[in-house]
Amino acid sequence: MSTEAPPSPLHVLRAHTNPVTTLFCSDDNERIYSGDAKGRVVITSTRSLRPTVSWSAHTNALLGIEEFFENKQVLTHGRDNKIHVWECPVESMPSIRKVGEATLTESSAPTLCYSMDVNALNYCRFSLLTPSPDIEEELTVLLAVPNLVESSLADIWTLPSMQRLHAAVGDPQNTSSTVFSDGRSGTKTGIIMAMHLFYALQIFPSTSTAPRELRLLCAYEDGGVTLRRRVALPGIRTIEGKGWETIWRSKLHVESVMAMSVSKDSRFALTVSADNLIGKYDLTSGQTEINSPDPGTVFRIKNPGNGAISIRDDGRVCAAGGWDGKVRLYSTRSFKSLGTLVHHKQSCQALTFAYDVRSAVKEGNDDDMTLAEKCQRGRWLITAGKDTRVSIWALMSFEKTS
């Protein structure tokens, strides 16, 4: 057993005065987005480690933030039943070097492009699917959110047109069939707690012109996870769940799923809950037979009560944020413990890994960071919680351990 002292955060950001509910790191690792329980968004430069932009994006807690359209727009999702799309602020070097939050005013808020009404009853954040250069079937951005009326179903919209492409994905026939222990009536699965929209992995690239398979992964209040695929032709609108087929359903948790994360290559997903279990799900399966093997595998961990989970770019390491404020690292293959990060005084509600940019950076770029420095920044883990703090951790590679 190692006798090394527990690590400390590389840096602690104190730009929020309310619990931090969501985090996002830009894919070039230049910006950290953090949103809090009062609807405020802060953008922090990873070079100066100081906030550059801060504004009140929503009138209630933030559920999610994400950059898209080649980092030119920012989507925010709030508990005020709104999704807003903003122009991504242009960061100048003078603004990055400004010191302290006194420089951050509402005048620095980015331009609002457009907004749409959504159903935020679930505390379930959106899932954004941007076009890939090798996929010509969908030239627009796809946005998955809970259905406007029934929170156990999902809607898929196109952006920026804001047209609903698929309505009520799920099982509309089972919307009032169960009475829960607390007296509520609802669906067999309960409401959607987390979702992820993606294209099925093509293990053996095909020479055919057939479109890639669009899939939707949903985690539910009853602890179950369901994977569905679109069988309707691309671009064809569907209603009442028609045009979608269930691939499998797995129920590993005894409590509601609190968070879900999908690997970058869409090979597997992980879920956490109030129980002491981590669920792992194989997303490469296309079987729909009733007697097919359960795609889910359950791993028991020592500590119950986890509200956030994230998977590193290479898919080998994951981090789980606990209600006790601790962040625990695991190998995604064996779920052997890789260490515990202790700093937050209250529940860890959000975490995200920085991106591995080694394949995208070269020596001699016209900036003030070396290749080694960029690679080191690519091993960051960013965590946040109810204590209003955002912590940045510099992790080891774990290559031998995992």
C-alpha positions in Angstrom: 0.0 0.0 0.0 1.3 3.4 -0.9 2.4 5.7 1.9 2.4 8.9 -0.2 0.4 11.9 1.1 -2.9 12.6 -0.6 -2.6 15.0 -3.4 -3.8 18.6 -3.2 -5.5 20.6 -6.0 -3.3 22.3 -8.4 -5.5 25.3 -8.2 -8.9 26.3 -6.6 -11.2 28.7 -8.4 -13.4 30.9 -6.2 -15.5 32.8 -8.8 -18.9 31.4 -7.6 -20.8 32.3 -4.4 -23.4 29.6 -4.9 -23.1 25.8 -5.3 -21.6 24.8 -8.6 -23.8 22.4 -10.5 -22.1 21.8 -13.9 -18.7 21.9 -15.6 -17.4 21.8 -19.1 -13.9 22.0 -20.6 -13.4 23.2 -24.1 -12.0 20.6 -26.5 -8.8 22.7 -26.9 -8.4 22.9 -23.0 -8.3 26.7 -23.2 -11.5 27.4 -21.2 -13.4 26.0 -18.2 -17.1 26.7 -18.0 -18.8 26.5 -14.6 -22.5 27.0 -13.8 -24.1 27.4 -10.4 -27.4 27.0 -8.6 -28.4 30.6 -9.3 -28.0 30.4 -13.0 -24.6 32.2 -13.3 -22.0 31.0 -15.8 -18.3 31.7 -15.4 -15.7 31.1 -18.1 -12.1 30.7 -16.8 -8.9 30.8 -18.8 -6.8 27.7 -18.2 -3.7 29.8 -19.0 -4.1 32.5 -16.4 -6.5 30.5 -14.2 -8.6 33.6 -13.8 -12.2 34.2 -14.9 -12.6 36.1 -18.2 -16.4 36.2 -18.6 -19.3 35.9 -16.1 -23.0 36.4 -16.6 -26.5 35.4 -15.3 -27.5 33.0 -18.1 -30.6 31.6 -16.3 -33.0 32.4 -13.4 -32.5 29.0 -11.9 -29.8 26.4 -11.5 -27.6 25.4 -14.4 -28.0 21.8 -15.6 -25.5 21.8 -18.4 -23.1 23.9 -20.6 -21.4 23.0 -23.8 -19.5 24.6 -26.7 -20.4 23.7 -30.3 -20.2 24.8 -33.9 -16.4 24.7 -33.8 -16.3 26.6 -30.5 -18.3 29.5 -31.9 -21.4 29.0 -29.8 -22.2 28.0 -26.2 -25.4 26.2 -25.2 -26.7 26.6 -21.6 -29.5 24.6 -20.0 -31.3 25.8 -16.9 -33.9 24.7 -14.4 -35.9 27.6 -15.6 -37.1 25.4 -18.4 -35.0 27.3 -21.0 -32.1 26.5 -23.3 -30.1 29.4 -24.5 -27.5 29.5 -27.3 -24.9 32.3 -27.0 -22.1 33.5 -29.1 -18.8 32.3 -27.7 -17.0 35.3 -26.2 -13.7 36.1 -27.9 -10.9 36.2 -25.3 -8.2 38.8 -25.7 -4.9 38.6 -23.9 -5.7 41.8 -21.9 -8.9 40.3 -20.6 -7.2 37.0 -19.7 -4.6 38.9 -17.6 -7.2 40.9 -15.6 -7.1 40.0 -12.0 -10.0 39.3 -9.7 -13.7 39.1 -10.1 -14.1 42.8 -9.8 -13.5 43.0 -13.6 -16.5 40.7 -14.4 -19.7 42.6 -15.0 -23.0 41.9 -16.8 -21.7 44.0 -19.6 -19.3 41.1 -20.4 -22.3 38.8 -21.1 -22.1 37.2 -24.6 -24.7 37.9 -27.3 -27.8 35.7 -27.0 -28.5 34.0 -30.4 -31.7 32.2 -29.7 -33.7 30.3 -27.0 -36.1 27.4 -26.7 -38.5 26.1 -24.1 -37.8 22.7 -22.6 -39.0 20.5 -19.7 -36.5 20.7 -16.8 -38.5 18.8 -14.2 -36.1 15.9 -14.4 -32.9 17.7 -13.5 -31.7 15.9 -16.6 -29.3 17.9 -18.8 -29.4 17.9 -22.6 -27.3 15.7 -24.9 -25.8 17.5 -27.9 -24.7 15.6 -31.1 -22.7 17.7 -33.5 -22.1 16.7 -37.2 -19.0 14.7 -38.0 -17.1 15.3 -41.2 -17.5 11.6 -42.2 -21.3 11.7 -41.6 -23.3 13.4 -44.4 -26.7 12.2 -43.4 -27.1 14.8 -40.7 -25.8 18.3 -41.5 -27.5 19.9 -38.5 -26.8 19.7 -34.7 -29.1 17.3 -32.9 -30.3 18.0 -29.3 -31.9 15.4 -27.1 -34.0 16.6 -24.1 -36.9 15.2 -22.0 -40.3 15.4 -23.7 -42.1 18.7 -23.2 -45.1 17.0 -21.5 -44.1 13.5 -20.3 -40.7 13.3 -18.4 -40.2 9.6 -19.0 -40.0 10.2 -22.8 -37.4 12.1 -24.9 -37.5 14.6 -27.8 -34.8 15.2 -30.3 -34.5 18.6 -31.9 -32.5 20.1 -34.8 -30.4 23.3 -34.3 -30.4 26.1 -35.2 -33.8 25.5 -36.9 -35.3 24.4 -33.5 -37.5 21.9 -35.3 -38.6 18.8 -33.4 -37.4 15.8 -35.4 -38.4 13.0 -33.1 -41.2 13.4 -30.5 -41.9 11.2 -27.4 -39.1 8.6 -28.0 -39.7 5.8 -25.5 -42.9 3.9 -24.7 -45.8 6.3 -24.7 -48.2 3.4 -23.9 -46.8 3.1 -20.3 -47.2 6.7 -19.0 -49.3 6.0 -15.9 -48.9 2.4 -14.8 -46.9 2.5 -11.6 -47.4 3.9 -8.1 -44.0 4.7 -6.4 -43.3 4.1 -2.7 -43.7 7.8 -2.0 -47.3 7.8 -3.4 -46.5 9.3 -6.8 -47.9 7.8 -9.9 -45.8 7.5 -13.0 -44.3 5.2 -15.6 -42.7 1.9 -14.9 -39.3 3.4 -15.4 -39.9 6.8 -13.8 -38.6 10.0 -15.3 -35.4 10.2 -17.3 -32.4 11.1 -15.2 -29.7 11.2 -17.8 -29.4 10.7 -21.6 -26.8 10.5 -24.3 -27.4 10.8 -28.1 -24.7 9.2 -30.4 -24.0 7.4 -33.6 -23.3 3.6 -33.2 -19.7 2.7 -33.4 -18.7 1.2 -36.8 -16.1 -1.5 -35.8 -15.7 -2.7 -39.4 -16.1 0.4 -41.7 -18.5 -0.5 -44.5 -18.2 0.5 -48.1 -21.9 0.8 -48.4 -23.7 4.2 -48.4 -26.1 3.2 -45.6 -26.4 5.9 -42.9 -24.8 5.3 -39.5 -27.2 4.2 -36.8 -28.5 6.9 -34.5 -28.9 5.7 -30.9 -30.3 7.2 -27.7 -29.2 5.9 -24.2 -31.5 6.9 -21.3 -31.0 6.3 -17.6 -34.1 6.3 -15.4 -35.5 7.0 -12.0 -36.0 3.2 -11.3 -32.3 2.6 -11.7 -32.6 1.1 -15.2 -30.9 2.1 -18.5 -32.4 1.6 -22.0 -30.6 1.8 -25.4 -32.8 2.6 -28.4 -32.0 3.0 -32.1 -33.6 4.9 -34.9 -35.2 2.7 -37.5 -36.9 5.5 -39.4 -35.0 7.0 -42.3 -32.7 10.0 -41.5 -34.5 13.3 -41.7 -38.0 11.7 -41.4 -39.9 13.1 -38.5 -41.5 10.7 -36.0 -44.1 11.1 -33.2 -45.3 9.0 -30.3 -42.1 7.0 -30.2 -42.6 5.5 -33.7 -39.5 5.0 -35.8 -37.5 3.9 -32.8 -36.7 0.4 -31.5 -35.4 -0.8 -28.1 -32.1 -2.7 -28.3 -31.9 -3.6 -24.7 -32.8 -2.6 -21.2 -30.6 -3.3 -18.1 -31.4 -2.5 -14.5 -28.3 -2.6 -12.2 -29.1 0.0 -9.6 -31.6 -0.3 -6.7 -31.9 3.5 -6.5 -32.4 6.2 -9.1 -29.5 6.8 -11.5 -27.9 10.1 -10.5 -25.4 10.5 -13.3 -24.2 8.8 -16.5 -21.1 9.2 -18.6 -20.3 7.7 -22.0 -16.7 7.0 -23.3 -15.4 9.1 -26.1 -15.6 6.3 -28.6 -19.1 5.3 -27.5 -18.1 1.8 -26.6 -19.4 1.8 -23.1 -21.3 3.9 -20.5 -21.0 4.2 -16.7 -23.7 5.1 -14.2 -23.7 5.9 -10.4 -26.5 6.2 -7.9 -27.2 6.5 -4.2 -26.2 2.9 -3.8 -22.6 1.6 -3.7 -22.7 0.4 -7.3 -21.2 1.5 -10.6 -22.9 0.2 -13.7 -21.0 -0.5 -16.9 -22.9 -1.0 -20.2 -21.7 -2.3 -23.5 -22.9 0.0 -26.2 -21.6 -2.0 -29.2 -24.3 -4.6 -29.1 -27.1 -4.5 -31.6 -29.1 -7.4 -30.3 -32.8 -7.1 -29.6 -33.6 -10.7 -28.6 -35.4 -11.2 -25.3 -32.9 -13.9 -24.2 -29.7 -12.0 -25.2 -27.1 -11.5 -22.5 -27.5 -8.5 -20.2 -25.2 -5.8 -21.6 -24.7 -4.4 -18.1 -22.1 -5.3 -15.5 -22.3 -4.2 -11.9 -19.3 -3.3 -9.8 -19.5 -2.8 -6.0 -17.5 0.0 -4.5 -16.9 0.8 -0.8 -18.7 4.1 -0.7 -22.4 4.7 -1.4 -23.8 8.0 -2.5 -22.4 9.3 -5.8 -23.8 12.1 -7.8 -21.3 12.6 -10.7 -19.1 10.5 -13.0 -16.8 11.2 -15.9 -14.6 9.0 -18.1 -11.1 10.1 -19.3 -10.5 10.5 -23.1 -8.7 7.2 -23.4 -11.5 5.3 -21.6 -9.2 3.7 -19.1 -9.9 5.8 -16.0 -13.1 7.2 -14.5 -13.8 9.6 -11.6 -16.9 9.4 -9.4 -17.9 12.4 -7.3 -19.4 11.5 -3.9 -21.9 13.1 -1.6 -19.2 13.2 1.0 -17.2 15.6 -1.2 -14.5 13.0 -2.1 -13.6 12.2 -5.7 -12.6 8.5 -6.3 -10.7 7.3 -9.3 -11.1 3.8 -10.8 -9.8 1.7 -13.6 -12.7 1.2 -16.0 -11.6 -2.3 -16.7 -11.3 -3.8 -13.2 -12.7 -0.9 -11.1 -9.6 -1.2 -9.0 -9.2 2.0 -6.9 -6.6 4.4 -8.3 -6.8 6.9 -5.4 -9.1 9.4 -3.7 -9.0 13.2 -4.0 -10.0 15.0 -0.9 -10.8 18.7 -0.9 -14.5 19.6 -1.2 -16.2 20.1 2.1 -19.6 19.2 0.7 -21.1 17.0 -2.1 -19.2 16.9 -5.4 -21.8 17.6 -7.9 -19.9 18.0 -11.2 -16.6 16.8 -12.6 -14.9 16.6 -16.0 -11.6 15.5 -17.5 -9.6 17.8 -19.7 -9.0 16.5 -23.3 -6.0 14.5 -24.5 -4.6 17.0 -27.0 -1.3 15.2 -27.8 -2.3 14.3 -31.3 -3.5 17.9 -32.0 -0.5 20.0 -30.8 2.9 20.4 -32.2 6.1 22.1 -31.1 6.7 25.6 -32.4 3.1 26.9 -32.2 2.8 30.6 -32.0 1.8 30.8 -28.3 3.5 30.7 -24.9 2.9 27.1 -24.1 5.3 24.2 -24.9 4.1 20.8 -26.0 5.0 19.3 -22.6 2.9 22.0 -20.9 -0.1 21.3 -23.1 0.2 17.5 -22.5 0.3 18.1 -18.7 -2.8 20.3 -18.9 -4.5 17.4 -20.8 -4.2 15.3 -17.7 -6.3 17.7 -15.6 -9.4 16.6 -13.7 -11.8 19.5 -12.8 -14.2 19.0 -9.9 -16.9 21.2 -8.3 -19.5 21.0 -5.6 -21.9 22.5 -3.1 -19.0 24.3 -1.4 -19.0 26.8 -4.4 -15.4 25.8 -5.2 -14.0 24.5 -8.5 -10.8 22.5 -8.1 -8.2 21.6 -10.7 -6.2 18.4 -10.2 -3.0 17.4 -12.0 -3.2 13.6 -12.3 -0.6 11.1 -13.2 -1.0 9.1 -16.4 -2.0 5.8 -14.6 -0.7 3.9 -17.6 0.9 1.1 -15.5 -1.8 1.0 -12.9 -4.8 0.9 -15.2 
